[in-house]
């Protein structure tokens, strides 16, 4: 995935400015920044959810505008902060992108997303009807269902966009440990405002006001003592205060 001096505006307002970024096959990249920094629009462009200027975004060396949209999106697994769930069973919500998946595959994806233990406590387990937009599930359970759905399609590109924002820190850590083996050999983009979600990535990109201001792995960015290190310090302090 290669962004070449990408410029993107939405409804006439500049959103991304001069994005130069190359993501190699199999790399796990963290995108971090405050709300409104441009993280989600950057990910949305990879799936062509918005028009992309020509010669500014390439997938496998091909201008994204030359990819058939359906073929492009079949290669992408996407889990977002506010996932859309259907009034259907948990199992069918998970297998939405791969209807042929059997229950062993559904359970495996659910286990990696740390959802299986919750589902097994429901009276109807995976046959539980979740209600329109997942009404009967908690925010964290909905997000974990979306992660399981994204994993089940076995995508070449996996995008997790603040997909654990409603999950407690302990469960988020459990998901991070389980998902490591799944990410191996797969191009993955983890988007978050929490350092804890991205610190294990191969490299991390910091976005501020639509521009890349820092890049490097966790250790390098901490040593730079810039935006990333400041954000990490603030979040650790907040965690300590919550524990009091």
N, C-alpha and C positions, 0 to 999 in steps of 0.2 A: 504494500500500500504506500503510495508516494504522493504527498502534497507538494506542489511546486508554486510557491508564492501565491497561495490561494487567498482570494478576496471574496467575502460573502456578506451580503446585506439581506435583511429581512424587512419587508414593508418599507424600504427606503432607509432603514437604520443600519449602519455598519455593525456587523456581528463578529467577523473574523478578518484579520488584517495581516497579510504577508506570512501565511503559515507555510513554512518549509519543514517537512517531516517525512522521513523514510522509515517504514516499519518492515523489517525483513520477515520472510516466512518463518513461522514457529516462534516468533518473539512474543513476549507478554509485555505490554506497555501500559503504564498507569497514566491517566490524565487527571490532574488535580487542579482545583481552583475554587474560588468562592462562587456563590450563586450569581449567574449572569456573566460569567467569564468566557463562555463560549464552548464549554465542554460538550454539551448535548448536541448543539448544531454540528460540531465537528464529526461526531459519530453518525448523526443522521445523514450527512452527505455521503458517507461510505455506502449506505443502503439506498442512496438516491431518493431520499424522502423530500428533498428540495432540488430545484434545478442547480446544476453545477456548471460553472463556466468551463469552456473547453480548455484543454492543455494545462489544467491546474490540479487534476486528481487522476491518478492512474492505479489500476488494479492489475497485477501481473503484466505491467508494461503497456497495458491497453487503456486508452482514455476511457474514463467511466461512462461517458456518453455513448460509446460504441458497444457497450455491453447490453445485451437484451435484459430488460429489467427483471423478468422472472428468473432467468438463469443466474443473475447476480444475487438476487435475494435468497435463492435456494441454498447458496453457500454461506449464508450469514445466520447465526443464532443470536437473537437480540432479547435481552431481559432488561426492563426499565423499572424506574422507581414506582411508577403507577401502572402496573400491568393490567391488561384487559382480560378478564376471565368470563367464560360463557356460563349460562345457566345449564350446567351439565355435570357429569361426574368429575371427580378429581382426576381419575385416570384419563378420561377423554380430553380434559383440559391440558394435561401434560402431553398427550400424543397428538395434539392439534396439528403440528407441523409434520407429523409422520404417522399417519393413520394405521399403517401396517404394523406398528410396533407391538410386540407382545407384552404381557404383564411383567415378565422378568426384566425387560428393558425399561419399562416404566418404573419399576421398583428400584432398579440400579440408579437411574437418573435422580429419583427421589431421595435415595440414600446419600448421594453426593451433595445434593442441595440441602441436606439435614432436615428433610420434610417427612421422611418415612416414619420416624418415631411418633410424630404428631398424628399422622394419618391412621396408624395402627390403633390409636386410642378412640377414633371415631367409631360409632356402632356399625356403620356400613363400610368402614375402611375406604378403599379406593372407589367404591361405588357411591360414596356420599355425594349428593347433589349440592353444589356450592352456592347456587343462586346467582342471579344476574350480577355481573361485575365482581363475583366472589364475595357476595354480601355476608355469607356465614363464616368467612375466614378472617383471621386477624390480618393486619397489615403485613406483618412478617411472614405469615403463612402464604399470603398471596404472592409476595415477592419470591419466596422459595419455590412455589409452584411454577412461576415464570422462569426461574433459573433451571429447574428440571426440564421444562418444555424446551428451552434453548439448547440444553445439553443433549436431549434425546435426538435431535435432528442431525447430530454428529457434524456440525458445521466446520468449514475450513476457516471461517472467521467468527470468533465469539466476542460479542460486545455486551458487557455488563455495565449498564448506565445507572449508577447509584442504586444498584439492584439489592443491596443489603442495608439501605438506610433505615428501614423499620425493624431490623433484626438486632437483637442485643449483642453486645461485644463478644460474649462467650460463644454464641452460635455462629457469629461471623467468623471467629477464629476456627471453629470446627469446619465450616464450609471451605475456608481458605486452605486448610490442610488436605481435605478430601479432593479438592478441585485441582490441586497441583499436578497430579498424574494425568488428569484429563487435558490440561493445558499443554502438556508436553507435545511438541511437534505441531501445535495448532496456533495460528495467529490470534492473539487475544488482546482486547482493549478493555481495561478496567477503569471506569470513570467514577470519581468520588470527590467529596469534599473532605473525606477523612483520610489522614495519612495511614492509619492502620490498614486500610483497604488496599493500598497501592504499594506499600513499602517493600514487598517481596518481588515486585515486577523487575524485568530485565533492565528496563530504564523507565524513568518517570519524566513526564512533561508537565510543567507548570504553566497554566494559562492565567493571564490577567488582562481584563478588558479586551479580549479577543486576540491577544498576542502571546507568543511563547516567550516567557521571560527567563526560564531556567530549564535545563534538562540534564539528566544523569541518573545514576542509581541512588538508592537511599543514602548510602554512606557518603557519596560525593556531594549530594545536595545538603546533607547535614553539615558537612565541613565547609560548604560555601557560606553558611550562616546568613542566608537570604530569606526570601518569602517562605520557602518550604520549611526551613528550620524554625522560623517564627511560628508558622502554623502548627507544626508538631509540638512546640513548647506550649502554645495556647491550649491545644487539645489535651495534652497530658495534665495541665493544670485544671482544666474543666473536669476531667475524670477524677482527679484527686478530691476536688470540691464536692462532687456528687457522692463520693464514698464516705464523706464526713457525716 
